[in-house]
Each structure stands twice: as C-alpha cells, then as structure tokens.
Amino acid sequence: MKKDKYLIRFFQVGNGTKGGDAILIRLFDDKDKEHLVLIDGGYKETGDKIINYIKGTCSTSHIDIVFNTHPDRDHISGLVTLFDDKDITIGCLVLNRPWKDAKFTKDMFDDSKITDRSLVQRLKDNFNQAEELESIANDRKIRIERAFAGVCCYDGLIRVLGPSKTLYERGLLASDKTPETYIEAGLGDYSPAAYKEEVYDSSQPIEWFDDEQTSAVNQTSFVIALDLGKQKVLFTGDAGKEALNDALDYYVSIGGNPKDFTIVQLPHHGSRKNIAPSIINRFGNPEYIVSCPPDGESEGHPSRRLMNKILEINPKADIYFTKKVNFVFHENVPVTNCEPQKPATVYDKMDGR
C-alpha cells in the first residue's frame, strides 16, 4: 500500500449527549486501486452515512476489513445497517464473540444451575447485537475472524495491539454482562459519572483522580495501530487505562515506540476514566482526535478536565473533535463534506467531582 496517499475519516456520530465511533480508512495500492477498512459503525443512522459516503465518494463499494472494537451499541449498531446493504460487499469482519472466543465454561461461574449451553445463550442474549451481526455475516458468507494482540494485515500496515487474550477474558469476567464468577479479574470497579463543575485555575496543577475506572467490557476493546510511514495512527475504541498500557507495552515489545504516534484517538469519546497523565506522557506530540457528541461535556464526553490536563502537559498539543462535523486526516486524496477546524483551547470551567 502507498504510504503517501490515504484518507482517514472520523464520522460525526450521535446527537445530544450520546456519541459513538465510526472511522473509515481509505488506502491505495501501487496500482492506485482503492482499499477500504472500517473501524466501528456508530448508530443505525451512522451506518446510512457510511453507505452514502462510500457510494457517493469512494471508487469502490467493497470493504476489505471491518473491525468492531467491542459490541457496545454506539460502535456496532451502524454495522448491522451496513451489512444489510447488499450493494456494499465486505471481505472480512473482525469481531470477538464472547460466547465463542472467551472459551468460558460453566465451572467458572457461581451459579450451579448454569450449563455450558445456557451460558452460551446468556452471552448471546447479553451481546445480542454482536450475535445479530454474526448472523448477517454468516448469511452473506462474510468471513469472521477473532483478533487479539499481534494480528496484522496489509503486511503489518494495520496491527492489533490489544487486547491480549488474557485481558479480554478478564474484562468479560468482570463485566456486568456475564454471570457472577468466583475468579478474581483484577480490574477496578466502574465509576458512574457524577460530575460537578469547577472553575479552572491555571496557577495550580490540575488534580487527577487515578481511582476512576471505565467499565470492564471497555477493557476488551481493540486498540489498533496504522503505520503510514511518517504518519502513525493509534485507534483506541473505548479501551481503558489497563488496556491502553497493555497495548503500548506490546507495541514496545515488538520494537515500536509510543512517542512515534503522530495521531492518537482519545478513548471512549474523551472520557477521563479511560486514560491518565502517565499514559499521555508515553506519547510524544501527536495530534489528538476525539469522537464525541455535540453536547457531551456534561457527561464527560469529552472531559474538559482531560482536555485541560493534556494542554497543561503540552501547551502546544492539537486536539480536534467530531462534535458537529466529520474530521479527516489525509494526503493526496480530495476531501468532501468536511469543515476546517481549529484545535481546542483551554476550558474556563471543567468537570470536577
């Protein structure tokens, strides 16, 4: 694939305080043939946006690979819409299915009435949109692959950095979507959002709350690296702090350097529960992109505290949002239906607790 011709489109997803993720990557081979990769599909209406964009703008209606980072509705619902469109062809769906890929057995759970069959059904019921997507893919004879850290495609151009299989299983065991288990998952307790507002005082360091945790199922989210030579992009889905550190540690183990990432997607729509200053310090000076809803600040999407903390660590950091517009990183590919955007500046007020 060419490394000097690409377009990475972060779709605007959701409205009000509810956001999501949908990212289309347009790549071109040495013969200038276009190849499409999709990471997540947002909500149902986002699926329609993706379909219309591909049909109206791209030179192909075939998607080589679709990644579903994890089966939350704001990431997977639009994929169901997309897969229902027979004009769009799909080569491979990368989807981790809890009822199949976690290899759980009834002996791992407290409820003695659970059988291996009922466990599978309970997981399918609790992750019903993932099962629906699997069913559509099977009907259309689309190949389904699972993925953990180390899986790559296009000769390493795209590489899954996380989760590891161990972290995937731990995240599911600790999730409220699986039955009670006697196995200690070792993940922190999820902290529900209950934000107060405080005035930002630039003369004082911003206090950080290291005890806050994202949901356990978010720790199972894919973390994906795209290597375009001078541009290295990190897609994080809804990964939590443990998942991000685990993925970056793996990246280091294969010879990568987190400081080389030039574009970093902040996880979970810019939530402060998913990242920490210590993780920000592992990066160099990337551009940050946040997939977030128009009015999400009240629910910490994005966290104004996190945005201010990043700018405290690096006052020259560029942070961009998809609140009301699509956002594109590109080289040698024309851009349509996208507006110029200035980087974020410090918020006068931020979320406290």
N, C-alpha and C positions, 0 to 999 in steps of 0.2 A: 504494500500500500504506500501511496505517496504520503510524505510527512509534511509537505508544504501546500496541501490542498485538502481542506476539511471544513466542516461546519458543525458546531455543537449547539443545539437549540434547546434551551430550557423553556418549556411551555409555561405560561401563566396558568396555574391550577387553582380552582376553587373560588369562593367568594365569601364575603364577610370575614369571619374568624377561622374558617375551615380551609386549609390548603392541602397540597399534595405534591407529588413528584411525577414528572414526565419529561424525559430527555431523549432527543433523537440525535444520533451521531451520523453524519454523512461523510463517508470515506471514499477515496478514489484510487483504483489500482493503476498500474503502469500503463495500461491501455486506456485510461481515463473512464473506465466503467465505474458507475456509482454503486456503492455498497452501503446498506443501512443497518444500523444497530440501534435498538431501542432499550432504554433503561426505565422501566415502570410506565404506567399509563394513566395515572391520576384517577379522576372520577369518570363516570359514564360519559358526561359531556366532553371531557378531555379526550376520550377516545375518538369522538367525532372530529375534534380539532386536528388530531394526529392524522386521521384518514384524509381529511380535506387538504391538509398541508402536503402530504405525500402525493396525492393525486394531482394537486394543482401546481406543485413546485418541483418535485424530485423527478429525475429521469427514469426512475424505476419504481414499481409498486411492490417489489419483493424486499422483505426484511430478512437479512441473513440470520440475525440472532435477536431474540427478545429476552431480556433479563427482568425477572420480577424479584426485586431485592428482598422483599418479605411480603406476606399476604395481608397487610392492612388495606382497608377499603380505599384509602386515598392514594394507594400505589397500584392496586390491582383491578379496580372496577373498570377503568378505561380499557384495560387489556381484554376484558370479556367483550366489550363493544368492538374493539379492533379485530379480534379473532372471529367475530360473527360476520365480518365483511368479506365476502368471497372474492372481491377484486384485489384484495391485499393478500399476497402469498407470504408464507413465513417458513424459513428453513428449520429453525430450532428454537424451542422455548427452554430457557434455563430457569428452573423452578424447583426449589427444595420443598418436598411434600412431607410434612411432619408424620403422617400416618405410614409413610414408606421409608423415608431416608434416615429417620432418627433411630430406627431399629429398637423401639421400645417393646417391652414385654409386660404382661400383667403383673409379674413378680416385682416390678419396680415401683408399684403404687400401693397405697394403704388399703384401698377398698378391696376386700376379699371377693366381692361379687363381680369384679371386672374379669372378663375373659379377653384373650388376645383379639378375638373377633369384635367384641363390644368396644374395646379400646380403639381399634382402627376406626370404627364407626363414630365414636365420640370425637376423635380428632378430625375426621372428615366433616362432622357437623359443626365443630367449632372453627374450622378453617374452610367454610363452605364455598367461598368464592375461589379459593385455590382449587378445590375439587371441581367446581364448575369449569374453571379454565382448563384443567387437566382433561375433563370430558370433551370439551370442544376441540382441544388439540388432538386428542385421540380420534375423534370423528373425522377430522380433517387430515389425519395421518401426518401430523406435525411431530417431529422428533422431540422428545422431552429429555432433558439432561439435568442431573443434580450438579451442584458445584460447591466446593469448599476451597480453602486457600490453596493456591498452586495451579488451578485450572486456567488455561490461557487459550487464546485464539488469534488468528492472523499472525502467526509466528511470533507471539509474545507482545503484539501491539496492544492487546487488551488482556489484562491479567486480573483474576480474582485474588485479592489479598486477604479476604476474610468473608465469613467466619471460618475458623478451624472446625473440624467435625466435633471436637470436644466442646468447644464453646457453643456450637449450635445445639448440641444435646442439653447442655447445662441451661441455656436460655429457655428452651422449651420446658424443661422440668420445673423451672422456677416460674413459668408463665401461669397466669390465671386461666389460660385456655386448656391446660392439661389437668388431670386429676391430682389430688394431694399425693405427695410421694415422701417416702422416708429418706430419700437420697438428698444430701446437702449440696445444693447447686453452687453455693458460694458467691451469689450475686446480691447486691444491695437491694433494699426494699424500694419500690417505686414511690416517688413523692408526688402526690397530686398537686396541680397548680393552684396556688392561692396567693397571688401577688399583690403586694401593696406598692404604692408609687412613692418614690423618694426623689428629692432634688439632687442632681449630680454636682458634686463639689470637686472641681478639677485640682484643688490644692491637696486633696487627700487620695491615697491609693484606694482603688475600688475594692471593697471587701468581696471575697469569693466564698461560696458555700459548697465546699467539697463533698458534703454529705448527701447532696441531692442526686437522685438516680432516675434514669429513664426506665420504662417498662422492660421486663425481662425479655419479651419477644423481640424488642428492638435490637437486643444484643445478637440476634440471629441474622440481622440484615447483611446483605452483601456489601463489601467495600471493594471497589473496582478501580484499577489504575489504567489509564490510557496513555501510551507513550508515543508522542508525535515528534520525537527528537527534541527540538528546542522547547516544545510545549509538552508538559507532563501534567495530566489532569487526574484528580482524585475525586471519585464519586462515592458518597458515603451513605446514601439512603437515610435510614433512621438509626444508624449504629450508635451505641452508647460508648462511654469512656473506655470500658474494658475492651469492647470490640475494636475501637479505633487503635488503642495501644497495641492490641494483639496483631492487628493488620499491619501497622507500621513496623512492629518488631519483625514480622515475617518478611516485609519488604527489605529491611536491613539485612536479614539473614541470606537473601538471595543477591546481595550486592547493591541494593538500592539505597538512596539517601533521601529521607523525607524532605530535606531542605531543597531538593531539586524540583519539587512540585511547583508549577507556575500557576495553576488554577486549582483551588480546593473548594468543593461544595461543603458548606457547613451542615452538619447532620440535623435531621428532624426539624427542618424549617427554621433553623437558627435557635433552637432551644438551648438554654444554658445548662440543662440537665444532662446533655449528651456529650459535652466537651468541657475541658478545663484549661486554664492558662498553661499548665505544663505540657498539654498537647499542642496548643498554639505555638509554644516555644520550640517544638520539634520541627516546625516548618521554617522556611526561610522568609521570603517576602512574596508570597503568592497573591494573586487576585482571589478574593473570596466571592462566592455566589451563594445566595440563599433563596431556595424555593419556598416562598411564604405567601400567605393570603393577604388581601388588601387591608384588612383591619385586625391582623393577628397579634398586634403588640400587647393587647390586654390579656392574652393568654400565653404570652412569651414566645410568639412565633412571628417575627424574631424577638429574641430577648434584647431589649435595649441595653441591659447591663452587659451582656456578652459583646454587643457591638462596641460599646464604650471601652470595655476591657481590651478588646483587640486593638483599638486605636490608642489605648494607653500603652500597650506593649510596643506597638509600632505605629506612630502617628501618621506614617506615610502609606498605611495599608489601604488598598482599594476594596471596598465591599459593595456588591451590587445585589439588587433584589428583583424578584419576579412578582411583586405585589400586584401591579396592574398591567404589566407589559411582559411580553416574551423577551428573553435575553439570549444573545448569541455571541459565541466566540468563533471566529472564522478566519480563514486565509484562502485567498484566491477562489472564493465562492460568493456569488451575489447574495445579498440579504434582502428578504422581503418581509413585510408585516412585522416590523420590529422598530422600536424607537430608541434613539440615543439616550443614554442615562449617565448622570454624574454619580461618582462614588458617594457613599453615605458619609455624613458628618456626625459629630458627637451629638447625642441627645441631651437636652437640658434636664429632662426627667427620665428616670429609668425604673425598671421593676426591682422592688426590694422584697422583703418578707417580714 
